[in-house]
């Protein structure tokens, strides 16, 4: 098996495990909040937060994979410099933050539209 195929399979398994744990955690939080309605756990654990964290994990995995698998490409060469790597991390953080804010705004607008 080619090493790149093995790495892609490994990354898929890692993302699958992380997604499964996030979904399980959200399900447990909802179940726990039904049994203990006075608990504030359901206010702390939100699907939008899980989606944002998942996006950040995928961005970090993409940056790392590009550095390791394609160091001869212009993007890989840039990511292999210390400054390029830090810039990529900051860009991933900013993009994740912007997407998270957009998701929260859209969810709130949908709630207002439904009258909830």
CORGIQUI-V474469 format. One line per field, one symbol per residue. phi: phi as a letter, one per 40 degrees, with the letter a starting at -180 (. if undefined). psi: psi as a letter, one per 40 degrees, with the letter a starting at -180 (. if undefined). burial: # if it has 16 or more other ideal C-beta (glycine too) atoms within 10 Angstrom, else .. A space follows every 10 residues. Layout:
BEGIN
phi = ???
psi = ???
burial = ???
END
This chain:
BEGIN
phi = .ccccccccc cccccccccc cccccccccc cccccbcccc ccccbbcccc cccccccccc cccccccccb cccdcccccc cdcccccccc cccccccccc cccccccccc ccccgc
psi = hidddddddd dddddddddd dddddddddd dddddgdeie ddddhidddd dddddddddd dddddddddf eeidddddde iddddddddd dddddddddd dddddddddd dddef.
burial = .......... .......#.. .#...#..#. ..#....... .#..#....# .#..#####. ..#.###... .....#..#. ...#...#.. .#...#..## ..#....... ......
END
